[in-house]
Amino acid sequence: MTAQKHMALAALVQGTGAHPASWLQTDTQDDASTDIEHFRRLAQLAERGRFDIFFIADTPAARTENLHAWSRFPMFMNVLEPITLLAALAGATKHIGLGATASTSFFEPYNLARQFASLDHISHGRAAWNVVTSANDYAARNFGLDKLPPHDKRYDKAKEFVEVVEALWDSWEDDAFVNDREQGLAFLPEKQHPLDHDGVYFKLHGALNIARPPQGKPVIIQAGASETGKEFAARTAEVVFASDPTVEAGKRFYDDLKGRMAKYGRSPEEMKILTGLSVVIGATEAEAEDKYQTLQGMIHPDVGRMRLATDLETDLSDLPLDEPIPEHRIPQTSNHHRAYFDHIVRMIREEKLTLREMCMRYERGNVTFRGTPVQVADHMQAWLDAGAADGFMMIFHTMPGGMRDFIDQVVPILQQRGLMRTEYEGSTLRENLGLKRPENRYVAG
Ligand SMILES: Cc1cc2nc3c(=O)[nH]c(=O)nc-3n(C[C@H](O)[C@H](O)[C@H](O)COP(=O)(O)O)c2cc1C
């Protein structure tokens, strides 16, 4: 295994890009979100840029309310199912890691363990699972629930879920399937270790019907920002997606999270913290700013209002656009994305912006960095030098344009500075990230 010395880099991929107005741009493809050829080209582009992870976020639901606004921002309304999509991309790429979100609130552990084990075999060791507890009620309604269970209960279930999945991945030793024709023996029975689990949320007795994944276990990603979320990440996550607006806040999060790992018997190098970074690049700072403002100006006010209302977990439809959100409209508590909620509350209390201004400025915990390629590289280096991140989860406003600009203009600078690889070091995602391949628990004793 090669030690990883440079930054880790992931790309958060959506068909036309992450910006609410990306699908309105003439340089994006109108049917991108369900076009496998488009995703093949994107994955190959990301591989050319030597990214570690090509990541697909997900929520298992189309919205059924407020459709006048969602029809102007069709996020997750018409998308390929991520694990299916990544299996197709495995054949079109050789090196890049393939990560997808799957929710512990809605899957069964056996199905999920089996799917990610399969993806790891299909991609020869490049699978990663982003463990989420989900954060919206419209998905819950597709799975027999009226609304999401409380936050801590979701994480409690997630903990048991991951334990079961990881045990299932160990249900065969690495060398169990010998396919010995001479002895007529396909596998060694003593190398199967069925799981016997009777827990609070799950009960199962069995072994997976697929050999141990090439990586031992697919890489575990997590993105929780709450106390419970951070505790969960400290125990289980190998890659964490963070979203902090400043280096100082990022550094606090980084030290806090890595500081929690020791009590789970883990060392800080066993986790890579990737901070979310969206960039708009221009030949000059003014050009980048202009590109960004043009995009922001295309966000429909109904969409801006809805995005704020969703994350503030309250209805804002009756409020005038040109006045601030009154203090008494801030809910007492949040049950969904705590970091986004807190960010909005801070904007209301400290920045005292009008609702319209907030609609244009709010970016779900992120602030888009606008600048020249050198400025973008400097910004990234500042985060690394401060010890506030091990790398970045890049969020591109438009696809493929945003990602191509970054790969053509910023990646070479980062490579010259020795901050990014020029060639992949290993053949699995774990090797490229510099993460150990875990030994099977039954062999390790
Ligand atoms: C980069 C990034 C990607 C995420 N992707 C998803 C996703 O695909 N699906 C999802 O339901 N939540 C996603 N989340 C949300 C987190 O998994 C998590 O639910 C949220 O941050 C709330 O965590 P908390 O309750 O611990 O604060 C993502 C968060 C970040 C920062």
The ligand as a Gaussian input file, in Angstrom:
#p B3LYP/6-31G(d) Opt

LIG

0 1
 C      -21.291000      16.790000       0.850000
 C      -22.531000      16.251000       1.514000
 C      -23.281000      15.291000       0.860000
 C      -24.447000      14.805000       1.431000
 N      -25.185000      13.902000       0.743000
 C      -26.377000      13.498000       1.242000
 C      -27.203000      12.633000       0.492000
 O      -26.853000      12.224000      -0.603000
 N      -28.393000      12.276000       1.007000
 C      -28.834000      12.699000       2.242000
 O      -29.932000      12.328000       2.654000
 N      -28.048000      13.517000       2.988000
 C      -26.852000      13.941000       2.512000
 N      -26.079000      14.787000       3.242000
 C      -26.533000      15.159000       4.581000
 C      -25.807000      14.429000       5.673000
 O      -25.637000      13.080000       5.427000
 C      -26.495000      14.548000       7.009000
 O      -27.736000      13.881000       6.997000
 C      -26.745000      15.950000       7.350000
 O      -25.538000      16.671000       7.274000
 C      -27.359000      16.068000       8.732000
 O      -26.497000      15.480000       9.666000
 P      -26.658000      15.822000      11.161000
 O      -28.044000      15.456000      11.479000
 O      -25.662000      15.003000      11.913000
 O      -26.436000      17.289000      11.274000
 C      -24.888000      15.276000       2.705000
 C      -24.121000      16.242000       3.377000
 C      -22.956000      16.736000       2.801000
 C      -22.185000      17.787000       3.554000

